[in-house]
């Protein structure tokens, strides 16, 4: 074992997207879930960031944007901004 202390890093990326959708879809170990892209109520605020395993997708009719990965990340889609957090 090494005597060096481990270094923890947090990477966060925010991308503007031109998609107007009321919900976003996330892939989890149990399947796909939908979460709101707005925070109108306290229940919506509690569903803000999602730990997803496969993907995060926000789509409207004929157009959409998705993050896809084989790893687990934290995603947040609010309004026209997609955020991805890697720990």
URURCOR-V615143 format. One record per residue. N is the residue number from 1. OMEGA is omega in degrees with one decimal (999 if undefined). D_LAST is the distance of its C-alpha to the last C-alpha in Angstrom with 2 decimals. Layout:
N/OMEGA/D_LAST + N/OMEGA/D_LAST
This chain:
1/-179.9/22.54 + 2/176.5/21.55 + 3/179.5/22.20 + 4/175.5/19.51 + 5/177.6/16.81 + 6/-179.0/13.29 + 7/176.7/11.11 + 8/-179.7/7.66 + 9/177.2/6.18 + 10/178.5/4.82 + 11/179.0/6.59 + 12/179.9/8.80 + 13/176.6/11.93 + 14/-179.4/14.99 + 15/173.8/17.98 + 16/177.7/21.44 + 17/-179.4/23.18 + 18/-179.5/26.84 + 19/177.9/26.71 + 20/-179.2/28.40 + 21/-179.4/27.38 + 22/-179.6/27.44 + 23/173.3/24.69 + 24/-179.1/21.66 + 25/-178.7/21.07 + 26/176.2/17.91 + 27/178.0/17.87 + 28/179.7/17.00 + 29/-178.4/18.15 + 30/-179.5/21.41 + 31/-178.4/22.20 + 32/174.9/21.94 + 33/176.3/21.71 + 34/176.1/22.80 + 35/-179.6/21.59 + 36/176.5/23.48 + 37/179.4/22.59 + 38/178.3/24.43 + 39/-177.4/24.47 + 40/-177.4/28.21 + 41/177.8/28.25 + 42/176.0/26.40 + 43/176.1/25.58 + 44/179.0/23.98 + 45/179.9/21.93 + 46/-179.6/20.60 + 47/-169.9/19.45 + 48/-177.8/17.44 + 49/-174.6/13.79 + 50/172.5/13.45 + 51/-175.8/11.09 + 52/-177.9/12.73 + 53/-171.9/13.23 + 54/-171.3/15.62 + 55/169.8/16.22 + 56/-173.1/16.58 + 57/171.0/20.14 + 58/-173.1/22.40 + 59/169.3/26.02 + 60/-177.1/29.53 + 61/175.4/32.80 + 62/-177.4/32.85 + 63/177.9/29.55 + 64/178.3/25.83 + 65/-179.5/22.38 + 66/165.8/19.58 + 67/177.2/16.15 + 68/-177.8/16.43 + 69/175.2/14.20 + 70/-178.6/14.46 + 71/-178.6/10.82 + 72/179.5/9.11 + 73/170.9/7.40 + 74/-179.9/8.38 + 75/173.6/11.61 + 76/177.0/14.31 + 77/180.0/17.73 + 78/-178.4/20.26 + 79/-179.5/23.59 + 80/178.9/23.34 + 81/174.0/19.71 + 82/177.4/16.79 + 83/179.6/13.25 + 84/-179.2/10.14 + 85/178.5/6.60 + 86/177.5/3.80 + 87/999/0.00
